[in-house]
Amino acid sequence: MPLRPPRPAPDPGAPVTTIRRDAGLYGYERALARRGLWPVAGADEAGRGACAGPLVVGAVILPEGKRGQVPGLADSKLLTPAARDRVYAQVVRRAVAWTAVVIPPQEVDRRGLHVCNVIGMRRALARLDVAPAYVLTDGFPVPGLDVPGLAVWKGDRVAACIAAASVVAKVTRDRLMVDLHQAYPDYGFDEHKGYSTPEHQQALRRHGPCAQHRFSYVNVRGALPAGSGVRDTEADDEEWVETA
């Protein structure tokens, strides 16, 4: 059987090959592999807009070829819960390496949301069993990595490894929120997963925040009893109030 020709030596400083709009979900990985930049890891987070529960960051390296083409793979936000579970099972079975990092709400309050997002991506990428040669991240760059990388706008919709990471992060976080519902049944974490839905806001007004809420968020602080004495945190500028 003929030997596969070796890839050209990677040039981390060279620009990424131009990706055609019709290249499909796997276009980035194929283009990088042609330049000798493989494995390619994708990283994405879940829970950025939630006001309760952890921030979870996933990182995934998919294999080359047909095995890396995960049936039904898409941005986790575009999938139903049942479809996400099916894709998650395929991703963790097929992946060359994958991991999920959980950052508790107390750390989000202490450090700030964006800082935790960057830290979480660094941690997730560092914990992969296989070191990537290139990293694709969703939306914003991650400085301080040992390998080159690219921030991809709406990356979870255009790059397979980022979409896979988004599914890993989302499913991991949703399962954690279902578990938290057992400890904090008054808030409905199993339904809204910590996002600021009308039902969650109503529960916050009725019961006040619990230990799983992010006290640096304006809607959570607004639900505190008068004179509670809760100290503002350095993350006060990260006052996200978003819905799922």
C-alpha positions in Angstrom: 0.0 0.0 0.0 1.5 3.4 -0.9 2.6 5.6 1.9 0.7 8.8 2.6 2.8 11.7 1.6 4.0 13.8 4.5 2.3 17.1 5.2 4.3 20.3 4.7 5.9 21.7 7.8 3.4 24.0 9.6 4.0 27.7 9.4 2.2 29.1 12.5 2.9 32.7 11.3 1.2 32.3 8.0 -2.4 33.5 7.5 -5.1 30.9 7.5 -6.2 29.8 4.1 -9.2 31.7 2.8 -12.4 29.8 3.6 -15.1 29.8 0.9 -18.6 30.5 2.1 -19.8 27.2 0.8 -16.9 25.2 2.4 -19.3 23.7 4.9 -18.9 23.1 8.6 -15.6 21.2 8.2 -14.0 23.8 5.9 -11.7 25.4 8.5 -10.3 22.0 9.7 -9.7 20.9 6.1 -7.9 24.1 5.2 -5.7 24.1 8.3 -4.8 20.4 7.8 -3.7 21.2 4.2 -1.3 23.7 5.7 0.1 21.1 8.1 -1.7 22.5 11.1 -3.4 19.5 12.7 -4.8 18.5 15.2 -7.2 21.5 15.3 -9.0 22.1 18.6 -12.2 24.1 19.0 -13.4 25.8 22.2 -16.7 27.3 23.2 -18.6 28.1 26.4 -22.1 27.7 27.7 -23.8 29.8 30.4 -22.4 33.2 29.6 -25.8 34.9 29.7 -27.1 32.9 32.7 -27.5 34.6 36.1 -27.2 31.4 38.0 -25.0 28.3 37.8 -21.5 27.8 36.5 -19.8 28.8 33.3 -18.8 25.7 31.4 -16.2 25.7 28.6 -15.7 22.8 26.2 -12.8 21.9 24.0 -12.8 19.2 21.3 -10.5 17.8 18.7 -12.3 15.9 16.0 -10.6 13.3 13.9 -9.9 13.8 10.2 -12.0 12.2 7.5 -15.4 10.6 7.8 -15.1 9.7 11.4 -14.8 13.3 12.3 -18.1 14.2 10.5 -20.5 13.9 13.4 -24.2 13.3 12.3 -26.4 16.2 13.1 -23.6 18.4 14.4 -24.5 22.1 14.6 -24.4 25.0 17.0 -25.8 23.7 20.2 -28.3 26.6 20.4 -29.9 25.4 17.2 -30.5 21.8 18.4 -33.3 20.5 20.5 -32.3 18.9 23.9 -32.8 15.4 22.5 -30.7 16.2 19.4 -28.0 17.8 21.6 -27.8 14.6 23.7 -27.5 12.5 20.5 -24.8 14.7 19.1 -23.0 14.8 22.4 -22.8 11.0 22.6 -21.3 11.0 19.0 -18.8 13.7 19.8 -17.4 12.1 22.9 -17.3 8.7 21.2 -15.5 10.0 18.0 -13.3 12.8 19.4 -9.5 12.5 19.4 -9.7 14.4 22.7 -12.3 16.4 24.5 -12.8 18.1 27.9 -15.2 20.3 29.8 -14.2 22.9 32.5 -16.6 24.1 35.1 -16.2 27.6 36.5 -18.4 28.1 39.6 -20.5 31.3 39.9 -18.4 32.5 42.8 -15.4 32.7 40.5 -17.4 34.5 37.9 -18.3 37.1 40.5 -14.8 37.4 41.7 -12.9 37.6 38.4 -15.6 38.9 36.0 -17.4 37.1 33.2 -15.0 37.7 30.3 -11.9 37.0 32.3 -13.5 33.6 33.4 -14.4 32.9 29.8 -10.8 33.3 28.7 -9.4 31.4 31.7 -11.9 28.6 31.0 -10.8 28.2 27.4 -7.2 28.1 28.5 -7.9 25.5 31.1 -10.0 23.4 28.7 -7.4 23.5 25.9 -4.6 22.7 28.4 -6.4 19.6 29.7 -6.9 18.0 26.3 -5.1 14.6 26.1 -3.8 15.5 22.7 -2.0 18.8 22.2 -3.5 20.8 19.3 -1.4 22.5 16.6 -4.0 25.1 16.1 -7.0 26.5 18.0 -10.3 27.9 16.8 -12.4 29.8 19.4 -15.9 31.2 19.2 -16.1 35.0 19.0 -12.9 36.3 20.7 -9.2 35.4 20.8 -7.6 33.6 23.7 -4.1 35.1 24.4 -1.4 33.2 26.1 -1.7 29.9 24.2 1.4 27.9 23.2 0.0 27.4 19.6 -1.5 29.8 17.0 -5.2 30.3 17.0 -8.1 32.2 15.4 -11.2 33.8 16.8 -14.1 32.9 14.5 -17.2 35.1 14.4 -20.2 32.8 15.1 -17.7 30.0 15.1 -20.2 27.5 16.5 -22.1 27.8 13.2 -19.2 27.6 10.7 -16.5 25.4 12.3 -17.1 21.8 13.3 -14.7 21.6 16.2 -16.2 24.8 17.7 -19.7 23.4 17.2 -18.7 20.2 18.9 -17.2 22.1 21.8 -20.5 24.1 22.1 -22.4 20.9 22.4 -20.1 19.4 25.0 -20.3 22.7 27.1 -24.1 23.0 26.7 -24.9 19.4 27.6 -22.5 19.3 30.5 -23.9 22.5 31.9 -27.6 21.5 31.4 -27.0 18.3 33.3 -25.3 20.2 36.1 -28.3 22.6 36.3 -30.7 19.6 36.5 -28.7 18.3 39.4 -28.7 21.7 41.1 -32.5 21.7 40.9 -32.5 18.8 43.4 -30.7 21.0 45.9 -32.5 24.2 45.0 -36.0 23.2 43.8 -37.6 26.7 44.3 -35.9 28.2 41.3 -36.7 25.8 38.4 -33.1 25.3 37.3 -34.1 22.1 35.5 -36.3 24.2 33.2 -34.5 27.5 32.4 -31.0 26.4 33.3 -30.2 29.6 35.2 -31.1 32.0 32.5 -33.3 35.1 33.3 -36.7 33.9 32.2 -39.9 35.4 33.6 -40.3 32.3 35.8 -36.8 32.6 37.1 -37.2 36.3 37.9 -40.4 35.6 39.7 -38.7 32.9 41.8 -35.9 35.4 42.6 -38.3 38.0 43.8 -40.2 35.4 45.9 -37.2 33.5 47.5 -34.2 35.8 46.9 -30.9 34.5 45.4 -29.3 31.3 46.5 -25.7 30.2 46.6 -25.7 29.3 42.9 -26.7 32.8 41.7 -24.2 35.3 40.3 -24.3 38.2 42.8 -22.4 40.5 40.4 -25.4 40.5 38.0 -27.8 43.4 38.4 -31.0 41.4 38.4 -29.6 39.1 41.2 -28.5 42.0 43.3 -31.9 43.6 42.8 -33.5 40.6 44.4 -31.5 40.9 47.6 -33.3 41.9 50.8 -32.7 45.6 51.7 -29.7 45.9 54.0 -28.4 42.5 53.2 -24.8 43.9 53.2 -23.6 41.9 50.2 -20.5 43.5 48.9 -20.2 44.5 45.3 -17.6 42.6 43.4 -15.0 43.5 40.8 -17.3 41.9 38.2 -20.0 44.6 38.5 -19.4 45.8 35.0 -20.4 42.4 33.7 -24.2 42.9 34.4 -25.7 40.4 31.9 -29.4 39.8 32.0 -30.1 37.5 29.0 -32.6 34.8 28.2 -31.9 31.3 27.0 
